[in-house]
Amino acid sequence: METLKVSSKSNPSSVAGALANVFREKGSVEIQAIGARALNQAIKAIAIIRGHVTP
């Protein structure tokens, strides 16, 4: 399983693209976010990708 690290300065669209690529290749992905702002960026990325990955 691959771990993607998200910081408070990460672009949610870029994180969403990376999440989609890893998820399609490996079937699962782990996200590491430390701090409230980083968690917020990770959640935004998940919201962006949710419609694209789910059938």
Buried (B, 14 or more C-beta within 10 A) or exposed (E): EEEBEBBEEBEBEEBBBBBBEBBEEEEEBEBEBEEEBBBBBBBBBBEBBEEEEEE
